[in-house]
Amino acid sequence: MKSVGIICEYDPFHLGHERQIKIVRERDDSAAVVCLMSGNATQRGGFAVADKYTRAEAALASGADAVLELPFPYSSGSAEFFAAASVCLLDALEIDELNFGSESGDIEELCRAAEILLDPSFEAQYVARLDKDSSCGTARAYAETYLAIAGRALTGGPNDILALNYIKAAMRSQSEIQLTTTKRVGSGFSETQLTENEFPSATAIRRALAEKDFERAFSFMPKGSAQVYRRAAEQGVFPADASRLDAAILSFFRLCEPGELEGFAEAGGGVAARLSSAARESVSVDEMLSRTATKRYTDARLRRAMLFCLLGVTPDDLRSTPSYTTLLAANRRGREFLSSRRNCGIKIVTKPADAPACRQRQLSEKLDSLFVQTLPKQIAADAFFRCSPKISESD
């Protein structure tokens, strides 16, 4: 059975995500679509709008065959760590093809760009450019360095940036996985308004959910996925709201000495001190991050640093190899695929309680116990420890 992997967050699952799966199926309807999805924390350094099992069930209802977890802390790493862990897991699962969205939709150009970015001369020139002009933001320095070397601009869309990191990770590991891309269409990645008859951005859907405009948000999702989210809302576990943690987070940074936090991932170079100082002057996490942001320290970088400080994530944690992945959802075809991978290079856990004792499990449990406090209905800190995958008997 051929398998196609999709690295995703589905935060939440919407019509654009369904489109990608349909395009993959048009090429080979017999292939197993295996989604490697972020758990309860996302690559932006925030919490997902719905828990991982709900999001996995929504994906299963709209075309996925199996949903496995990209675990924390990799799910909240910068693009490089996020991509490296994802490709590592897909390789271990012996996935045949990795399909990812991109603004350019040009796999050959993306591969050429990745080769330039992997050249040691690129990193040396990039660092030199940053050191020469401290006011230059990291994104600008990166783009200017690429332009100077390649003689053409680097595609700057957020999906293209992740795509480049997937390709780089595959090249570094000498992976044999086939790389393909689906051109992203519709609203821009960070568009905050929902537009009729257009594929939406997850950002705009999250905004509608935050404003309690549930039915409008659901109208931009496949019917099966919307039904899953509607049921979760009725049960009081959707949508999550990270602001419910504001008091706890502000208290943490007000009480900690910055020196205690410098060694955590993304918190060095004065970031921890800036967060602690801003916490004392702010009444919300958004205000704290706004006070801390600079051209060099983006909102996403600061959110990751904040989360890593809270949970004690070190740079070594991000550089480590994933120890296992958790099955979140599967249908009949997905279970057939997983059955053929019983002796693959990564442990597939069906119940979190059966996960091997390791650093990854420790951090995942800490993250999940924090995430439950973002839900409308309070549930036990160990709720996800006792979960089982969502199983469908359909194909």
C-alpha positions, 0 to 999 in steps of 0.5 A, spaced: 500 500 500 502 506 497 502 511 503 502 519 503 504 523 509 502 530 510 505 534 516 500 539 519 496 542 525 489 542 522 488 548 527 482 547 525 481 543 519 478 547 514 476 546 506 483 548 504 486 542 508 480 538 505 482 540 498 490 538 499 487 531 501 483 530 495 488 532 490 493 527 493 487 522 492 486 524 485 493 521 483 492 515 487 485 513 490 488 507 493 494 510 497 493 511 505 493 518 507 497 519 513 497 525 517 502 527 522 499 533 526 501 537 532 499 535 538 496 541 543 501 546 542 503 549 535 509 551 531 507 558 533 508 557 540 501 557 542 496 552 544 491 549 539 484 551 538 482 544 539 485 538 543 489 533 539 484 528 539 478 532 536 482 535 531 484 528 529 477 526 529 475 532 524 481 530 519 479 523 519 471 525 518 474 529 511 479 524 508 485 522 512 486 515 513 490 515 520 493 521 524 499 521 528 502 526 533 508 530 532 509 531 539 511 536 544 516 540 544 518 539 536 511 541 535 513 548 537 520 548 535 522 553 530 521 551 522 528 547 522 526 543 528 519 542 527 521 540 520 527 535 522 522 531 527 517 531 522 521 528 516 525 523 521 518 520 524 515 520 517 522 516 514 521 511 520 514 510 518 517 508 511 512 513 508 513 513 500 511 520 499 511 527 503 506 532 500 506 539 503 502 546 501 506 551 498 505 558 496 509 557 489 507 550 488 514 549 484 517 543 487 523 544 483 525 551 485 524 549 492 529 544 491 534 549 488 533 554 493 534 548 499 540 546 496 543 554 496 540 554 504 544 548 506 551 551 503 555 553 509 557 559 505 550 561 506 550 561 514 556 564 514 554 570 510 547 570 514 550 571 521 555 576 518 549 580 516 546 580 522 552 582 526 553 587 522 547 591 523 543 589 529 537 593 527 536 588 521 531 583 523 532 575 522 527 575 516 530 581 512 537 578 513 535 571 511 532 574 505 537 579 503 543 573 504 539 569 499 538 574 494 546 576 494 548 569 493 542 566 488 541 573 484 533 572 485 529 573 491 527 567 496 520 566 496 517 568 502 510 565 504 510 562 510 508 555 507 514 556 502 518 557 508 516 550 512 516 547 505 524 549 504 525 546 511 522 539 510 526 539 503 532 541 507 531 536 513 530 530 507 536 532 504 540 532 510 538 525 512 539 523 505 531 521 505 528 517 500 521 519 501 518 523 494 517 530 495 511 533 492 507 540 493 500 542 493 499 550 491 496 553 496 490 558 494 485 562 497 486 567 503 493 569 505 496 565 511 495 570 516 488 573 513 484 575 519 477 576 515 473 570 512 471 571 505 465 567 501 467 562 496 474 562 498 479 557 501 480 560 508 486 561 513 486 558 519 487 564 522 481 567 520 477 561 522 480 562 529 478 569 530 471 567 528 471 562 533 474 567 538 468 572 537 463 566 538 461 566 531 461 559 531 456 557 525 460 562 520 467 558 522 463 552 521 461 554 514 468 554 512 469 547 514 467 540 511 461 538 513 464 532 517 469 536 520 464 541 522 460 536 526 466 534 530 467 541 532 460 542 533 459 536 538 466 538 542 463 545 543 456 542 546 461 538 550 464 544 553 471 542 550 471 547 544 474 552 543 480 553 547 482 560 549 489 561 551 488 567 555 485 563 561 492 562 562 494 569 562 494 570 570 499 564 571 503 566 565 504 573 568 505 570 575 511 565 573 515 570 569 514 576 575 516 571 580 522 567 576 529 571 576 531 571 568 538 568 570 534 562 571 530 562 565 536 563 560 538 556 559 531 554 556 530 554 548 529 560 545 530 564 551 537 566 551 540 573 548 536 577 553 530 574 551 528 571 558 530 578 561 525 582 556 520 577 558 520 578 565 521 585 565 515 586 560 511 581 565 511 586 571 509 592 566 503 588 563 496 585 564 495 580 559 500 575 555 499 579 549 501 586 552 507 582 555 509 579 548 508 586 545 512 590 549 518 584 548 517 584 541 523 587 536 525 586 529 529 580 531 525 577 536 518 576 532 512 574 536 512 567 534 519 566 537 517 570 543 511 565 544 516 559 543 520 562 548 515 563 553 512 556 552 519 553 553 520 557 559 514 555 562 515 547 561 523 547 562 524 545 554 532 545 553 535 546 546 538 539 547 530 537 547 529 540 541 535 537 537 533 530 540 530 524 536 523 523 537 522 517 541 515 515 539 509 517 536 501 517 538 496 514 534 490 519 535 485 517 529 484 512 524 479 508 519 480 501 516 485 503 511 489 507 516 489 501 521 491 496 515 497 501 513 499 501 521 499 494 521 504 493 516 508 498 520 509 494 526 516 493 526 518 500 523 523 504 526 519 508 531 514 506 536 507 507 535 503 508 542 495 507 542 494 509 549 499 515 552 499 511 558 503 505 554 508 510 552 516 509 554 518 513 560 523 518 557 524 526 556 519 526 550 513 523 555 515 528 561 514 534 556 508 532 553 504 530 559 506 537 562 504 540 556 497 537 556 496 538 563 497 546 562 493 545 555 487 543 559 486 549 563 485 553 556 478 549 555 471 552 557 470 546 561 475 544 566 478 537 566 483 533 570 490 535 568 491 527 566 485 527 562 489 526 555 493 520 559 487 516 559 485 517 552 484 512 546 485 514 539 478 515 535 477 509 530 472 509 524 470 503 521 469 506 514 475 506 509 
